[in-house]
Amino acid sequence: MTDWSVMPSYRGKRALDLAIVLLASPIWLPLLLIVAVAVRLRLGSPVFFRQARAGLNDRSFKLLKFRTMTDDRDASGHLLPDAQRLTPFGRWLRSTSLDELPELVNVLRGDMSVTGPRPLLIQYVPLYSANHRRRHEVRPGVTGLAQVSGRNALTWPERFDLDVWYVDHASLSLDMSILARTAGALLGRKGISAPGEATMPYFTGYSSPERPQNTSGTPRSPDPGPSP
């Protein structure tokens, strides 16, 4: 259950989230229905993919997305690798970010914000450095600074550095900039997958040359250019 007593990263952020989602509902609700029907016809049921993710203050919540993969298994009953289960239709959903439309419901519920660090697996929480774990000091977002700065083409430490930088500099102007640049990132369809991966590899901790945290307190590119 959402704890409404938790203060947002800046005054008015929660009200802004609700205003954006509700005012845009005549656009995204019909689109949600269309995509849901398409997923049902192309991939079958269930239409939605639900997974526990770490949210504000490490609290678990159920992330809601459209499914993009089949449930195909090998002879032993184990799920096939992502690359084999990700269909062309599913890949298109990911490239357009239409698979993330249901996350707007998470925003309405208070689990997420429109902008913020992306919600990641619960299993990652104990693997973060103390600095990078600060990414959970704000609600996770549908889009964020890392998403408009390279998306999945970034290394994990680069993404986490940007997340922490966002936590320390969250403001209305920064959120408006992220939202404006999100449109460009979607049109460019860059960084959808990590190099050599169907999606993004699991985070298993830090290894050289990846550094555990940025001791300067700022990301490598605190003000990335307009093209992700």
C-alpha positions in Angstrom: 0.0 0.0 0.0 1.3 3.4 -0.9 2.7 5.6 1.9 1.3 9.0 1.0 3.2 10.6 3.9 6.5 10.2 2.0 7.6 13.6 0.7 8.4 13.8 -3.0 11.9 14.8 -4.3 10.5 18.4 -4.8 7.3 20.1 -3.8 4.6 19.5 -6.3 6.1 16.5 -8.1 3.3 14.1 -7.2 0.7 16.6 -8.3 2.6 17.1 -11.6 2.6 13.3 -12.2 -1.1 13.1 -11.7 -1.8 16.1 -13.9 0.3 14.7 -16.7 -1.2 11.2 -16.6 -4.8 12.4 -16.2 -4.6 15.1 -18.9 -3.0 12.7 -21.3 -5.5 9.9 -20.6 -7.6 10.6 -23.8 -4.5 9.7 -25.7 -2.9 6.8 -23.8 -6.1 5.0 -22.7 -7.3 4.2 -26.2 -3.7 3.4 -27.2 -3.5 1.0 -24.2 -6.6 -0.8 -25.4 -5.3 -1.1 -29.0 -1.9 -2.5 -27.9 -3.6 -4.9 -25.4 -5.7 -6.4 -28.3 -2.6 -6.6 -30.5 -0.6 -8.4 -27.8 -3.4 -10.8 -27.2 -3.6 -11.7 -30.9 0.2 -11.8 -31.5 1.5 -13.3 -28.2 -1.6 -14.7 -26.5 -2.3 -14.4 -22.8 -1.5 -13.1 -20.3 -1.4 -9.7 -22.0 0.4 -8.0 -19.1 3.8 -8.8 -17.6 4.0 -8.2 -13.9 7.2 -8.3 -11.9 8.4 -7.2 -8.5 10.6 -4.2 -8.7 12.4 -2.0 -6.1 10.7 1.4 -5.6 11.0 4.3 -3.2 13.1 3.4 -0.1 13.7 -0.1 -1.5 10.0 -1.0 -1.2 8.8 -3.7 -3.5 5.9 -3.1 -5.9 4.5 -4.9 -9.0 5.6 -3.3 -12.2 3.0 -3.5 -15.0 4.1 -3.8 -18.6 2.9 -5.4 -21.9 4.5 -8.8 -22.5 6.9 -8.8 -25.4 8.2 -12.4 -25.2 6.7 -15.9 -25.7 6.8 -18.6 -23.1 8.7 -21.0 -25.3 10.7 -23.6 -23.4 13.3 -26.2 -24.1 12.9 -30.0 -23.8 13.7 -29.8 -20.1 10.9 -27.3 -19.5 13.2 -24.3 -19.0 12.5 -20.9 -20.6 14.5 -20.3 -23.7 17.0 -17.3 -23.7 15.5 -13.9 -24.2 16.8 -13.6 -27.7 14.8 -16.6 -28.8 11.6 -15.6 -27.0 11.6 -12.0 -28.1 9.5 -11.9 -31.3 9.7 -9.2 -34.0 6.4 -7.7 -32.7 7.8 -7.7 -29.2 11.0 -6.1 -30.3 8.9 -3.4 -32.0 7.0 -2.8 -28.8 10.2 -2.3 -26.9 11.8 0.0 -29.6 8.7 2.3 -29.4 8.4 1.9 -25.6 4.7 1.0 -26.1 5.3 -2.0 -23.8 5.7 0.5 -21.0 2.3 2.2 -21.4 0.8 0.2 -18.5 3.3 1.8 -16.1 1.1 4.9 -16.2 -1.2 2.9 -14.0 1.7 2.5 -11.6 2.1 6.3 -11.6 -1.6 6.7 -10.7 -1.2 4.2 -7.9 1.8 6.1 -6.5 4.3 3.4 -7.1 6.1 5.4 -9.7 6.7 8.9 -11.0 6.6 10.0 -14.6 10.3 10.9 -14.3 13.0 9.2 -12.2 15.4 6.3 -12.1 14.0 3.2 -13.8 12.7 0.6 -11.4 15.0 -2.5 -11.4 14.8 -6.0 -10.0 14.6 -6.5 -6.2 17.6 -8.8 -6.4 19.8 -5.9 -7.4 19.3 -3.9 -4.1 22.0 -5.6 -2.0 24.4 -5.5 -5.0 24.5 -1.7 -5.2 27.3 0.4 -3.7 26.1 2.7 -0.9 26.2 5.6 -3.2 24.3 4.0 -6.1 21.6 2.7 -3.7 20.6 6.3 -3.2 18.8 6.0 -6.5 15.9 4.7 -4.4 15.5 7.9 -2.5 12.9 9.0 -5.1 10.1 7.2 -6.8 11.2 5.3 -9.9 10.2 6.8 -13.2 8.6 5.8 -16.5 11.4 7.8 -18.1 14.6 9.2 -16.7 17.9 10.9 -17.2 19.6 7.6 -18.0 16.9 6.8 -20.6 17.5 10.0 -22.5 21.3 9.7 -22.2 21.9 6.3 -23.8 19.3 3.9 -22.4 20.5 0.3 -22.4 23.6 1.2 -24.3 25.1 2.6 -21.1 27.0 0.3 -18.6 25.3 -0.3 -15.3 27.6 2.1 -13.3 27.0 4.8 -15.9 23.3 4.4 -15.5 23.5 4.4 -11.7 25.7 7.5 -11.7 23.1 9.4 -13.7 20.3 8.1 -11.4 22.1 9.4 -8.3 22.8 12.7 -10.1 19.1 13.0 -10.8 18.3 12.4 -7.1 20.6 15.2 -6.1 19.4 17.7 -8.7 15.7 16.8 -9.1 13.7 19.9 -10.1 10.7 20.9 -12.3 13.0 22.3 -15.0 15.1 19.0 -15.0 11.9 16.9 -15.3 10.6 19.1 -18.2 13.9 18.7 -20.0 13.8 14.9 -19.5 10.2 14.7 -20.9 11.1 16.9 -23.9 14.2 14.7 -24.7 12.2 11.5 -24.2 10.4 12.2 -27.5 13.7 12.4 -29.3 15.0 9.3 -27.7 11.8 7.4 -28.8 12.0 8.6 -32.3 15.7 7.7 -32.6 15.1 4.2 -31.1 18.7 4.0 -29.9 20.0 2.1 -27.0 17.1 -0.3 -26.9 19.4 -3.2 -26.1 22.9 -3.5 -24.6 25.6 -4.3 -27.2 25.5 -8.0 -28.0 22.3 -8.6 -25.9 18.6 -9.0 -26.7 17.7 -6.7 -23.9 20.0 -5.8 -20.9 22.2 -8.2 -19.1 21.6 -8.9 -15.4 23.4 -6.7 -13.0 25.6 -9.1 -10.9 27.7 -6.5 -9.1 30.8 -4.5 -10.0 33.9 -5.7 -11.8 36.9 -3.9 -13.3 37.0 -1.7 -15.2 33.5 -0.7 -14.0 33.8 1.5 -10.9 31.6 0.9 -7.9 30.7 4.5 -7.6 31.5 8.0 -8.8 33.4 9.6 -5.9 32.9 13.1 -7.4 29.2 12.8 -6.9 28.4 13.6 -10.5 27.8 11.4 -13.6 30.3 11.2 -16.4 28.0 13.3 -18.5 25.9 15.5 -16.2 24.4 17.4 -19.1 24.3 15.0 -22.1 23.5 16.4 -25.5 20.0 16.4 -27.1 20.6 13.2 -29.0 20.7 10.1 -26.8 
